[in-house]
Amino acid sequence: MLLYLSKKLLDSGQLSDSVVNEYIAEEGGESMFDTQKKKEIIDSYKIHDTDTGSAEVQIALLSERINYLTEHFKIHSKDHHSRRGLLKLVAKRKKHISYLKNSDKARYAAVLGRLGLRK
């Protein structure tokens, strides 16, 4: 039924092919945040070799999840339960950013610059 509706909307020009493929992949149970992608983010933002929990890493991981959910809401505009989770993630990222701002201004500026966040 779902594939039929998706194909019908795609044929009528109301949906793009990439949106339908993303929706099908989402429904198929693929994870938004596989371990390989998470490892790449940790490797690029870590301070030392065994770092997995510094503020920079946490901010980068939260930003990736926020970006994913933002794209999710372009397709699923009425998904209010996930929207609540998005707001919680944004608040958590804001707390990490304010901690970094108060503790080390240089690291704060570097992370915001790398992630393209404004402040």
TIRO-2110 file (N, C-alpha, C; in Angstrom, 1 decimal):
// TIRO-2110
0.8, -1.2, 0.0, N, 1, A
0.0, 0.0, 0.0, CA, 1, A
0.9, 1.3, 0.0, C, 1, A
1.9, 1.3, 0.9, N, 2, A
2.7, 2.4, 1.0, CA, 2, A
3.5, 2.7, -0.3, C, 2, A
4.0, 1.6, -0.9, N, 3, A
4.8, 1.8, -2.2, CA, 3, A
3.9, 2.2, -3.3, C, 3, A
2.6, 1.8, -3.3, N, 4, A
1.7, 2.2, -4.3, CA, 4, A
1.4, 3.7, -4.2, C, 4, A
1.2, 4.2, -3.0, N, 5, A
0.9, 5.6, -2.7, CA, 5, A
2.2, 6.4, -3.1, C, 5, A
3.3, 5.9, -2.7, N, 6, A
4.6, 6.6, -3.1, CA, 6, A
4.8, 6.7, -4.6, C, 6, A
4.5, 5.6, -5.3, N, 7, A
4.7, 5.6, -6.7, CA, 7, A
3.6, 6.6, -7.4, C, 7, A
2.4, 6.6, -6.8, N, 8, A
1.4, 7.4, -7.4, CA, 8, A
1.8, 8.9, -7.2, C, 8, A
2.2, 9.3, -6.0, N, 9, A
2.7, 10.6, -5.8, CA, 9, A
3.9, 11.0, -6.6, C, 9, A
4.8, 10.0, -6.8, N, 10, A
6.0, 10.3, -7.6, CA, 10, A
5.6, 10.5, -9.1, C, 10, A
4.7, 9.7, -9.6, N, 11, A
4.3, 9.8, -11.0, CA, 11, A
3.5, 11.1, -11.2, C, 11, A
2.8, 11.6, -10.2, N, 12, A
2.1, 12.8, -10.4, CA, 12, A
3.0, 14.1, -10.2, C, 12, A
4.2, 13.8, -9.8, N, 13, A
5.2, 14.9, -9.7, CA, 13, A
5.1, 15.6, -8.3, C, 13, A
4.4, 15.1, -7.4, N, 14, A
4.3, 15.7, -6.1, CA, 14, A
5.5, 15.4, -5.2, C, 14, A
6.2, 14.3, -5.4, N, 15, A
7.3, 13.9, -4.7, CA, 15, A
8.5, 13.7, -5.6, C, 15, A
9.7, 14.0, -5.1, N, 16, A
10.9, 13.7, -5.9, CA, 16, A
11.3, 12.2, -5.6, C, 16, A
12.1, 11.7, -6.5, N, 17, A
12.6, 10.3, -6.3, CA, 17, A
13.4, 10.1, -5.1, C, 17, A
14.2, 11.1, -4.7, N, 18, A
15.1, 11.0, -3.5, CA, 18, A
14.3, 11.0, -2.3, C, 18, A
13.2, 11.7, -2.2, N, 19, A
12.3, 11.8, -1.0, CA, 19, A
11.7, 10.4, -0.8, C, 19, A
11.2, 9.8, -1.9, N, 20, A
10.6, 8.5, -1.8, CA, 20, A
11.6, 7.4, -1.4, C, 20, A
12.8, 7.5, -1.9, N, 21, A
13.8, 6.5, -1.5, CA, 21, A
14.2, 6.7, -0.1, C, 21, A
14.3, 7.9, 0.4, N, 22, A
14.6, 8.2, 1.8, CA, 22, A
13.5, 7.6, 2.7, C, 22, A
12.3, 7.8, 2.3, N, 23, A
11.2, 7.4, 3.1, CA, 23, A
11.2, 5.8, 3.2, C, 23, A
11.4, 5.2, 2.0, N, 24, A
11.4, 3.7, 2.0, CA, 24, A
12.6, 3.2, 2.9, C, 24, A
13.7, 3.8, 2.8, N, 25, A
14.9, 3.4, 3.6, CA, 25, A
14.6, 3.6, 5.1, C, 25, A
13.9, 4.7, 5.4, N, 26, A
13.5, 5.0, 6.8, CA, 26, A
12.6, 3.9, 7.3, C, 26, A
11.6, 3.5, 6.5, N, 27, A
10.6, 2.5, 6.9, CA, 27, A
11.2, 1.1, 7.0, C, 27, A
12.3, 1.0, 6.2, N, 28, A
13.0, -0.3, 6.2, CA, 28, A
13.8, -0.6, 7.4, C, 28, A
13.9, 0.4, 8.3, N, 29, A
14.6, 0.2, 9.6, CA, 29, A
16.1, 0.5, 9.5, C, 29, A
16.5, 1.2, 8.5, N, 30, A
17.9, 1.6, 8.5, CA, 30, A
18.2, 2.7, 9.5, C, 30, A
19.3, 2.6, 10.2, N, 31, A
19.6, 3.5, 11.3, CA, 31, A
20.0, 4.8, 10.7, C, 31, A
19.6, 5.9, 11.4, N, 32, A
20.1, 7.2, 10.9, CA, 32, A
21.5, 7.5, 11.3, C, 32, A
22.0, 6.7, 12.2, N, 33, A
23.3, 7.0, 12.8, CA, 33, A
24.1, 5.7, 13.0, C, 33, A
24.5, 5.2, 11.9, N, 34, A
25.3, 3.9, 12.0, CA, 34, A
26.6, 4.1, 12.7, C, 34, A
27.2, 3.1, 13.2, N, 35, A
28.4, 3.2, 14.0, CA, 35, A
29.6, 3.7, 13.2, C, 35, A
29.6, 3.5, 11.9, N, 36, A
30.7, 4.0, 11.1, CA, 36, A
30.7, 5.5, 11.0, C, 36, A
29.5, 6.0, 10.8, N, 37, A
29.3, 7.5, 10.7, CA, 37, A
29.7, 8.2, 12.1, C, 37, A
29.2, 7.5, 13.1, N, 38, A
29.5, 8.1, 14.5, CA, 38, A
31.0, 8.0, 14.7, C, 38, A
31.7, 7.0, 14.3, N, 39, A
33.1, 6.9, 14.5, CA, 39, A
33.8, 7.9, 13.8, C, 39, A
33.4, 8.2, 12.5, N, 40, A
34.0, 9.3, 11.7, CA, 40, A
33.9, 10.6, 12.4, C, 40, A
32.7, 10.9, 13.0, N, 41, A
32.5, 12.2, 13.6, CA, 41, A
33.4, 12.3, 14.9, C, 41, A
33.4, 11.2, 15.6, N, 42, A
34.3, 11.2, 16.8, CA, 42, A
35.7, 11.4, 16.5, C, 42, A
36.2, 10.7, 15.4, N, 43, A
37.6, 10.8, 15.0, CA, 43, A
37.9, 12.2, 14.5, C, 43, A
37.0, 12.9, 13.9, N, 44, A
37.3, 14.3, 13.4, CA, 44, A
37.2, 15.3, 14.5, C, 44, A
36.6, 15.1, 15.6, N, 45, A
36.4, 16.1, 16.6, CA, 45, A
37.1, 15.8, 17.9, C, 45, A
37.7, 14.6, 18.0, N, 46, A
38.3, 14.2, 19.3, CA, 46, A
39.6, 15.1, 19.6, C, 46, A
39.8, 15.3, 20.9, N, 47, A
41.0, 16.0, 21.4, CA, 47, A
42.2, 15.2, 21.5, C, 47, A
42.0, 14.0, 22.1, N, 48, A
43.1, 13.0, 22.2, CA, 48, A
42.6, 11.6, 21.8, C, 48, A
43.5, 10.7, 21.8, N, 49, A
43.2, 9.3, 21.2, CA, 49, A
42.0, 8.6, 21.7, C, 49, A
41.8, 8.7, 23.0, N, 50, A
40.7, 8.0, 23.6, CA, 50, A
39.5, 8.8, 23.9, C, 50, A
39.4, 10.0, 23.3, N, 51, A
38.3, 10.9, 23.6, CA, 51, A
37.1, 10.5, 22.8, C, 51, A
36.0, 10.3, 23.6, N, 52, A
34.7, 10.1, 23.0, CA, 52, A
33.6, 11.0, 23.6, C, 52, A
33.9, 11.7, 24.7, N, 53, A
32.9, 12.4, 25.4, CA, 53, A
33.2, 13.9, 25.6, C, 53, A
34.2, 14.5, 25.0, N, 54, A
34.4, 15.9, 25.2, CA, 54, A
33.3, 16.7, 24.7, C, 54, A
33.3, 18.0, 25.1, N, 55, A
32.2, 18.8, 24.6, CA, 55, A
32.1, 19.0, 23.1, C, 55, A
33.3, 19.0, 22.5, N, 56, A
33.4, 19.1, 21.0, CA, 56, A
32.7, 17.9, 20.3, C, 56, A
33.0, 16.8, 20.8, N, 57, A
32.5, 15.5, 20.2, CA, 57, A
31.0, 15.5, 20.5, C, 57, A
30.5, 15.8, 21.7, N, 58, A
29.1, 15.8, 22.0, CA, 58, A
28.3, 16.8, 21.1, C, 58, A
28.9, 18.0, 20.9, N, 59, A
28.2, 19.0, 20.1, CA, 59, A
28.1, 18.5, 18.7, C, 59, A
29.2, 17.9, 18.2, N, 60, A
29.2, 17.4, 16.8, CA, 60, A
28.2, 16.3, 16.6, C, 60, A
28.1, 15.4, 17.5, N, 61, A
27.2, 14.3, 17.4, CA, 61, A
25.7, 14.8, 17.5, C, 61, A
25.5, 15.7, 18.4, N, 62, A
24.1, 16.3, 18.5, CA, 62, A
23.8, 17.0, 17.3, C, 62, A
24.7, 17.8, 16.7, N, 63, A
24.4, 18.5, 15.5, CA, 63, A
24.1, 17.6, 14.3, C, 63, A
24.7, 16.5, 14.2, N, 64, A
24.4, 15.5, 13.2, CA, 64, A
23.0, 15.0, 13.3, C, 64, A
22.6, 14.6, 14.6, N, 65, A
21.3, 14.1, 14.8, CA, 65, A
20.2, 15.2, 14.5, C, 65, A
20.6, 16.5, 14.9, N, 66, A
19.6, 17.6, 14.7, CA, 66, A
19.4, 17.8, 13.2, C, 66, A
20.5, 17.7, 12.4, N, 67, A
20.4, 17.9, 11.0, CA, 67, A
19.6, 16.8, 10.4, C, 67, A
19.8, 15.5, 10.8, N, 68, A
19.0, 14.4, 10.3, CA, 68, A
17.5, 14.6, 10.6, C, 68, A
17.2, 15.0, 11.8, N, 69, A
15.8, 15.2, 12.2, CA, 69, A
15.2, 16.4, 11.4, C, 69, A
15.9, 17.4, 11.2, N, 70, A
15.4, 18.5, 10.4, CA, 70, A
15.0, 18.1, 9.0, C, 70, A
15.8, 17.2, 8.4, N, 71, A
15.5, 16.7, 7.1, CA, 71, A
14.3, 15.7, 7.2, C, 71, A
14.2, 15.0, 8.3, N, 72, A
13.0, 14.1, 8.5, CA, 72, A
11.7, 14.9, 8.5, C, 72, A
11.7, 16.1, 9.1, N, 73, A
10.5, 16.9, 9.3, CA, 73, A
10.1, 17.5, 7.9, C, 73, A
11.0, 17.6, 7.0, N, 74, A
10.6, 18.0, 5.7, CA, 74, A
9.6, 17.1, 5.0, C, 74, A
9.8, 15.8, 5.3, N, 75, A
8.9, 14.7, 4.8, CA, 75, A
7.7, 14.5, 5.7, C, 75, A
8.0, 14.4, 7.0, N, 76, A
7.0, 14.0, 8.0, CA, 76, A
6.6, 15.2, 8.9, C, 76, A
5.9, 16.2, 8.3, N, 77, A
5.6, 17.4, 9.0, CA, 77, A
4.7, 17.3, 10.2, C, 77, A
4.0, 16.2, 10.3, N, 78, A
3.1, 16.0, 11.5, CA, 78, A
3.6, 15.1, 12.6, C, 78, A
4.9, 14.8, 12.5, N, 79, A
5.5, 13.9, 13.5, CA, 79, A
5.9, 14.7, 14.7, C, 79, A
4.9, 14.9, 15.6, N, 80, A
5.1, 15.8, 16.7, CA, 80, A
5.9, 15.1, 17.9, C, 80, A
5.8, 13.8, 17.9, N, 81, A
6.6, 13.1, 18.9, CA, 81, A
8.1, 13.2, 18.7, C, 81, A
8.5, 13.1, 17.5, N, 82, A
9.9, 13.3, 17.2, CA, 82, A
10.3, 14.7, 17.3, C, 82, A
9.4, 15.7, 17.0, N, 83, A
9.7, 17.1, 17.2, CA, 83, A
10.1, 17.4, 18.6, C, 83, A
9.4, 16.8, 19.6, N, 84, A
9.8, 17.0, 21.0, CA, 84, A
11.2, 16.5, 21.2, C, 84, A
11.5, 15.4, 20.7, N, 85, A
12.9, 14.9, 20.8, CA, 85, A
13.9, 15.8, 20.2, C, 85, A
13.6, 16.4, 19.1, N, 86, A
14.4, 17.4, 18.4, CA, 86, A
14.7, 18.6, 19.4, C, 86, A
13.6, 19.1, 20.0, N, 87, A
13.8, 20.2, 20.9, CA, 87, A
14.6, 19.9, 22.1, C, 87, A
14.5, 18.6, 22.6, N, 88, A
15.4, 18.2, 23.7, CA, 88, A
16.9, 18.1, 23.2, C, 88, A
17.1, 17.7, 22.0, N, 89, A
18.5, 17.6, 21.5, CA, 89, A
19.1, 19.0, 21.3, C, 89, A
18.2, 20.0, 20.8, N, 90, A
18.7, 21.3, 20.7, CA, 90, A
19.1, 21.9, 22.0, C, 90, A
18.3, 21.7, 23.0, N, 91, A
18.5, 22.2, 24.4, CA, 91, A
19.8, 21.6, 24.9, C, 91, A
20.0, 20.3, 24.7, N, 92, A
21.2, 19.6, 25.2, CA, 92, A
22.5, 20.2, 24.5, C, 92, A
22.4, 20.4, 23.2, N, 93, A
23.5, 21.0, 22.4, CA, 93, A
23.8, 22.4, 22.9, C, 93, A
22.7, 23.2, 23.2, N, 94, A
22.9, 24.5, 23.7, CA, 94, A
23.7, 24.5, 25.1, C, 94, A
23.3, 23.6, 25.9, N, 95, A
24.0, 23.5, 27.2, CA, 95, A
25.5, 23.1, 27.0, C, 95, A
25.8, 22.2, 26.1, N, 96, A
27.2, 21.9, 25.9, CA, 96, A
27.9, 23.1, 25.3, C, 96, A
27.3, 23.9, 24.4, N, 97, A
27.9, 25.0, 23.8, CA, 97, A
28.2, 26.1, 24.9, C, 97, A
27.2, 26.3, 25.8, N, 98, A
27.4, 27.3, 26.8, CA, 98, A
28.5, 26.9, 27.8, C, 98, A
28.6, 25.6, 28.1, N, 99, A
29.7, 25.1, 28.9, CA, 99, A
31.0, 25.4, 28.3, C, 99, A
31.2, 25.1, 27.0, N, 100, A
32.4, 25.3, 26.3, CA, 100, A
32.7, 26.8, 26.2, C, 100, A
31.7, 27.7, 26.0, N, 101, A
31.9, 29.1, 26.0, CA, 101, A
32.5, 29.6, 27.3, C, 101, A
32.0, 29.1, 28.4, N, 102, A
32.4, 29.6, 29.7, CA, 102, A
33.8, 29.0, 30.1, C, 102, A
34.1, 27.8, 29.6, N, 103, A
35.4, 27.2, 30.0, CA, 103, A
36.5, 27.5, 29.1, C, 103, A
36.3, 27.5, 27.8, N, 104, A
37.5, 27.7, 26.9, CA, 104, A
37.0, 28.4, 25.6, C, 104, A
37.2, 29.7, 25.5, N, 105, A
36.7, 30.5, 24.4, CA, 105, A
37.3, 30.1, 23.0, C, 105, A
38.6, 29.6, 23.0, N, 106, A
39.2, 29.2, 21.8, CA, 106, A
38.6, 28.0, 21.2, C, 106, A
38.3, 27.0, 22.1, N, 107, A
37.7, 25.7, 21.6, CA, 107, A
36.2, 26.0, 21.2, C, 107, A
35.6, 26.9, 21.9, N, 108, A
34.2, 27.3, 21.6, CA, 108, A
34.1, 27.9, 20.2, C, 108, A
35.0, 28.9, 19.9, N, 109, A
35.0, 29.5, 18.6, CA, 109, A
35.4, 28.5, 17.5, C, 109, A
36.3, 27.6, 17.8, N, 110, A
36.7, 26.6, 16.8, CA, 110, A
35.6, 25.6, 16.4, C, 110, A
34.9, 25.2, 17.4, N, 111, A
33.8, 24.2, 17.2, CA, 111, A
32.6, 24.9, 16.4, C, 111, A
32.3, 26.1, 16.8, N, 112, A
31.2, 26.8, 16.1, CA, 112, A
31.6, 27.1, 14.7, C, 112, A
32.9, 27.4, 14.4, N, 113, A
33.3, 27.6, 13.1, CA, 113, A
33.3, 26.4, 12.2, C, 113, A
33.8, 25.2, 12.8, N, 114, A
33.8, 24.0, 12.0, CA, 114, A
32.4, 23.5, 11.7, C, 114, A
31.5, 23.7, 12.6, N, 115, A
30.1, 23.2, 12.4, CA, 115, A
29.2, 24.1, 11.7, C, 115, A
29.7, 25.3, 11.5, N, 116, A
28.9, 26.3, 10.8, CA, 116, A
27.7, 26.8, 11.6, C, 116, A
27.8, 26.8, 13.0, N, 117, A
26.8, 27.3, 13.8, CA, 117, A
27.0, 28.8, 14.1, C, 117, A
26.0, 29.5, 14.3, N, 118, A
26.1, 30.9, 14.5, CA, 118, A
26.0, 31.3, 16.0, C, 118, A
26.7, 32.3, 16.4, N, 119, A
26.5, 32.9, 17.7, CA, 119, A
27.3, 34.2, 17.7, C, 119, A
END
